[in-house]
Amino acid sequence: MNILRRLREEAKKFDCSVCGTNHTRSDIRVLGKLDSAWIVRVTCSTCSTAFKLLVVVEEQKAAVTPVKEERPRASRRPPVTSDDVLDAHETLRAFQGEVSALFKRTAAARREVRRT
């Protein structure tokens, strides 16, 4: 039995729980095999939500059990802009003192980082 072919056939019956796209075009990868079971990762072709399945084969029937759903990680901070680079340049040009002082955080700065 070709497990990947069987999984692709079964994927046509399911939609992504996040964006609703049918899993027909989703990326399906076999991560490993344990006795009569396969560990499989499915990644949605539209929103990139990934989840793992434990697929147990008994008498030529595949039972599909979700193990864990993973969502794409959102970055904590926005990307650095050209204005940020110019501001850093100006700050460093005007800075006078020890280099270690640049990396010391004050309590106020730590509170600000936690809020963003």
C-alpha positions in Angstrom: 0.0 0.0 0.0 1.3 3.4 -0.9 0.6 5.5 2.2 1.3 8.9 0.5 -1.1 8.1 -2.4 -3.8 7.1 0.1 -3.2 10.3 2.2 -3.6 12.5 -0.9 -6.9 10.8 -1.7 -8.1 11.3 1.8 -6.9 15.0 1.8 -9.5 15.8 -0.8 -12.2 15.2 1.8 -10.9 17.8 4.3 -10.7 21.6 4.5 -8.2 23.7 6.4 -9.5 24.6 9.9 -8.0 28.1 9.6 -8.7 29.4 6.1 -11.2 26.8 4.7 -9.1 25.8 1.7 -9.5 22.2 0.6 -6.4 20.1 1.4 -6.1 18.7 -2.2 -3.1 20.9 -2.9 -1.6 20.9 0.6 1.9 19.7 1.2 1.9 16.2 2.7 5.1 14.7 4.1 5.8 11.4 5.9 8.0 12.3 8.9 8.5 8.7 10.2 7.0 5.3 10.8 6.3 3.4 14.0 5.2 -0.2 13.6 1.9 0.0 11.8 1.6 3.8 12.1 3.0 6.8 10.1 3.7 10.3 11.4 2.6 12.8 8.8 2.8 16.6 8.5 0.2 18.4 6.4 0.8 22.1 5.5 -2.0 24.1 4.0 -1.2 25.4 0.5 -2.9 28.8 1.2 -2.2 29.9 4.8 0.7 27.6 5.6 -0.9 26.2 8.8 0.7 22.9 9.6 -0.5 20.0 11.6 0.7 16.5 12.3 -1.2 13.3 12.0 -0.7 9.9 13.4 -1.9 7.5 10.7 -2.6 4.0 11.9 -3.1 1.3 9.3 -5.3 -1.7 10.3 -6.4 -4.2 7.7 -5.7 -1.9 4.8 -7.8 0.9 6.3 -6.1 4.2 7.4 -7.3 5.9 10.5 -6.3 9.5 10.6 -5.8 11.2 14.1 -4.7 14.8 14.4 -1.7 15.1 16.8 -0.9 18.8 17.0 -1.8 21.9 15.0 0.9 24.5 14.3 0.2 28.0 13.1 2.7 30.2 11.3 4.7 32.2 13.8 4.1 35.9 13.7 7.2 38.0 14.4 7.1 39.9 17.7 8.4 43.1 16.2 7.9 44.8 12.9 10.8 44.6 10.4 13.5 47.2 10.6 12.9 50.2 8.2 15.3 52.4 6.5 14.3 55.2 8.9 15.3 53.0 11.8 18.7 52.5 10.3 19.1 56.2 9.8 18.0 56.9 13.3 20.5 54.4 14.7 23.3 55.9 12.5 22.5 59.4 13.9 22.4 58.1 17.5 25.7 56.3 17.1 27.4 59.3 15.4 26.4 61.6 18.3 27.1 59.0 21.1 30.1 59.7 23.4 30.9 57.1 26.0 31.6 53.4 26.7 30.3 50.9 24.1 28.9 48.8 26.9 26.6 51.7 27.8 24.8 51.3 24.5 23.6 47.8 25.5 22.5 48.5 29.1 18.7 48.6 29.5 17.0 50.7 32.0 13.8 49.6 33.8 11.8 52.1 31.7 13.2 50.6 28.4 12.3 47.0 29.6 8.7 48.1 30.3 8.5 49.7 26.9 9.7 46.5 25.2 7.1 44.4 27.1 4.3 46.7 25.9 5.1 46.4 22.2 
